[in-house]
Amino acid sequence: MKQTSARKPTPAAPQPIGVFDSGIGGLTVVAALRKLLPAESIFYIGDTARVPYGGKSQATIERYSQELSGLLLAERAKLIVVACNTASALGVPRLRETLRIPVTGVIEPGAQAAVKATRSGKVGVIGTRATIASRAYERAIEALDAKVKVFTEPCPLLVPLIEEGWLEDPVTDSIIARYLEKLLRSGVDTLVLGCTHYPLLRAAIQRHAGPDVTLVDSAQNTALAVQKLLRQQKLAAPRASVGKLQVALTDQSSAFLRVAEQALGLQVGDTKLRAVQHAVG
Amino acid sequence: MKQTSARKPTPAAPQPIGVFDSGIGGLTVVAALRKLLPAESIFYIGDTARVPYGGKSQATIERYSQELSGLLLAERAKLIVVACNTASALGVPRLRETLRIPVTGVIEPGAQAAVKATRSGKVGVIGTRATIASRAYERAIEALDAKVKVFTEPCPLLVPLIEEGWLEDPVTDSIIARYLEKLLRSGVDTLVLGCTHYPLLRAAIQRHAGPDVTLVDSAQNTALAVQKLLRQQKLAAPRASVGKLQVALTDQSSAFLRVAEQALGLQVGDTKLRAVQHAVG
């Protein structure tokens, strides 16, 4: 039968949630988003050409964050998730000043979950050197409940251990033991995994911290925060949609992308390469 | 007594040796240069805004190497030392095509020293993932002596361990043990420290490898290669000169700069900040 009706305009592709990270670790946030919000499309960009951000200055990280957000806006992102603790700590305030779409980092959702979880009022936070030095978790937790005490410990070896794939390994266990020693002695009953790589070490960290310590996983809590934000701003995709995941990197894909894909059960097809520019000073 | 002679023109400042690295590790090469060639001035630039290079692609590393060399030329460098194994493996060939001053990496000097040192004809090489994957040491050693067999092992955790300052530490020892196990089983009698950070772990590596394995330190051998090149090209500073060291970084100085300064006994005064630009694709 011949169709005679006038041609309808093709509906525009749904706008994705834009997610960026310094590298691959932010895929833990993507995995949590896919699970919670399967109708949403996601465009992820990992800045593998300049990874890691953990040791870099605020000015540099602000500039990188602006640039990656620009790439996500070009993909018509409706909301930006900064799936990197360092960039959340150092880059989000400036993004919120300059962008006209909602921006969420991973720190506030983690801080909220930690304040809700603690009974002793003592919360531990582990992360990269830059995240810990930024004192962003202390500030976020204090703003929610000034009575909660925060104890922090930078753990710079955990990301390389994860990228090496030593997730269940006696060496990793002894490094975790060393990093957690002081925190556990100070009586924390809640531990924030303040780096998007760390959920991949969740089992090893939980084993060492013991069953009485609640782990707060920024990936899960960020996905919940995104769900809430989409509802509030009426930006959610129709329920019947089937979201797609697209991944772009600023340098060619690393071996670790495959590790993460497997460990997280993500379907990452071909990755794209995106240009980044950077000027210091 | 009054000086009445006509004012002589100020002599131009001596041209420095330009040294670049992805970060701070290349200061091991600077320390070796200062010791061997105290009359030479050195201008060092560490690309701390984009460190590490170990996991990045050839195209990206070529571009970074060109850019850093441009900054060194602006400092009137008479010779460029690429004090980074990854950039030596991936960036030096293109630099030699495009620059009109001599360029030396750290790989050829290390390969020469290894071929000279081995008695069993079996040489081990350790380095970052990118250096090992580039097969640059295999090619350099084969070009010198096709009968020498090369065994390699990527050791991605050693740089973060060094930057954590765990130089004498049981955790570091057990990671070294694991990385060296296969190499030592294959009967190497010479081990190339194929990363400019590794001389800081020299004692721990030697302890594990045992007294019968000769360690080849790229820092020392590169300094010897620079000495030879300066003589050949008649570029050496007058013997009576007293060389100066200047250090610039592309991001603000890291805690590790102070670790390296102390461990290497270097006098690094104020560091400068230099702009870098980068476009992929």
Interface residues (C-beta under 8 A of the other chain):
Chain A: T48 A49 R50 V51 G55 K56 S57 T60 R129 P156 L157 V159 P160 L161 E163 E164 V171 S174 I175 R178 T250 D251 Q252 S254 A255 F256 L273 R274 A275 V276 Q277 H278 A279 V280 G281
Chain B: T48 A49 R50 V51 G55 K56 S57 T60 R129 P156 L157 V159 P160 L161 E163 E164 V171 S174 I175 R178 T250 D251 Q252 S254 A255 F256 L273 R274 A275 V276 Q277 H278 A279 V280 G281
